[in-house]
């Protein structure tokens, strides 16, 4: 009698557990992906610059000041959507904004920036995506904020909006600037 009872209860309990796990997973915000890099030094890298392949851009260039690294590509529709916000961020003069052109074609990226404007101090050209992988990039756009010591303090997945810029990015930059003075 007991084995007959267990034969029906075990599948029922497994089904209820599966439904609970699925419900929990579907209620999570997909833009909130924990990054194991938060609080750690940015990955060491050195890549040719998009604008000048003879010059490089690397982690050493981003140290010593609060910096933002925006991962973007011309094939990324969301990157086009956030571009005006990046121009706005660059025009504030409150932070050094760098780009990581991810898995892209150099000529396309240069035309794109010439057409839409270039908010970046410099762009690293990551044609094969290896540096992006080191940074834990899931896709584009993604934005990282580093403190003066090169510690990653924040990662934003998806396009920056004016609301995110105003309510999240600029206050964090101001706090990091005040913290290190």
N, C-alpha and C positions, 0 to 999 in steps of 0.2 A: 504494500500500500504506500509506504514511504517513497520507494523508488519511482512509483507512478506519479506521485506528487512532485518530486524533484524533476522528473522528466519534463513537466510542463512549466515549472517555476523558473528553472535555470534559463531556458530560452527567453522567457518573458522578462526576467531581470536583465539579461544581456541586451535585449531590445530597448528597454527603458534607459539603460546606461548609454547605449549608442545614440538614442534620440537626445539625451541631455548633452552629450559631447557635441553633436552636430548643432544644437541650438546655441551652445556657448560659442562655438566657432563662427557661426553666422552673425552673431551679435558684435563681433570685434570689428574695429575700424581698420581696414586694410592699409591705410596710410601710416598707421602707428606700428612700425616694425622695429623691435628693439635692435639696436646696433651694438655689437660687442666692442666697437671701437670708441664709444663714448667714454671719456675720462682717460683715454690712452693717447700716447703720441701718434700723430698722423703717420701713415706709412712712408717709408723712405722711397722717393722716386726722383727720376730725372728724365724728362722727355723733351724732344725738340719742340720749339714753339710753333704754333700754327702760322703766325705771321712771318716768322723768320726761322726757317729750319736750321740755320747755322747756330742759333742761340738755343739755350735750354731753359726750362722752367722746372723747378723741383721743390721738394719740401723745405730746403734751406731758404728759398725765396719767400716762403710764407711765414717763417719764424721771425720773432722780434716785434711783431705787431698783430693786432687782432685782424684775422683774415677770413674771407669767405671764399670757398671753392664751390663753383656751380658746375655740375656735370650736365652737358648738353650735347645735342647733335642736330644736324639739319633734317634728318628723317623723323625727328620727334615732333609730333603735332603739339603736344603740351609745352614743349620748349618755345615754340613760336608764341603760344598763348602767354607765357610768363615773361617774354622778352621786354615788354614795356615796363614791367615791374623792376626788372634788373637794371634797365636804363635809369629808372627813378632812384633805385638804391645807389647806383654809381654816382648820380648827380648830387646826392646828399653830401658826398665827401666824408662820410663818417666811418668808412671801412674800405680796406683794400679788397677789391673783388677780382678774383681770378677765375678762369674757365678751364675745364677739362673737356675738350672735344672728343667724344667717346664713339669709337667704331664708326668713323665718318670718312669722307673723302676731303682732302685738303682744299681742292679747288671749290667744291660746293660750299664748304664752311667759310672760306674767304669771301665768296660772293654773297653769302647769307649775311655776314657781318657788315659788308659794304652796303648792302641794301637796307638792313634794319637798324644799323648803328652798332657800335662795339662798346659795350659797357665795361669790358674787362681791361685790367692793367696789362695782362698777358694771358695767353691760352696755351696749355700743354696739349699736344696733339697725340692722342692715344688711339692710333688707328686700329690696332689689334685688340684693344680692350684689356690688356693685362694689368695696367695700373688701376683701372676701374675695378677689376676683380679684387685687387689688394685693398681697395677702399671699401669693399663690400657693396658695390653698386648693384642694385637689383634691376634698374632701368633708368631711363632719363625722363624728366629732370630729377636730380637730387642735389641738395645743397648742404654743405658742411660748414660749420663755424668753428674756428680754432682760436684759442687764446694766444697770448704773446709767446708762450713757451712751446707752441705747436701741439697742444693737447686738444683733441677734438671734444668740443663741449656740446655740440648739437648737430643733429642730422634731420633735415626735412625732406621727406619723400613726396614727389609730385610737384606740380607747378606752384611757384610762389604767387600769391595774390596780394593785393593791396592790404587786405585785412591781416593776412599772415605777416606781411612786412611791418605793418603798424603795431600789431598786438604781440608779435612773437620775436621777430628777427631784430628790429631796431632796439627794443628794450634789452634784449640779451647782449647786443653789441655794446650798448651804453654801460651795462653792468660789468661786462668784461673789461672795458676801457677804465672804468672807475676802480675796479678791483686791482688792476696792475699798475696803478700810478702811485 
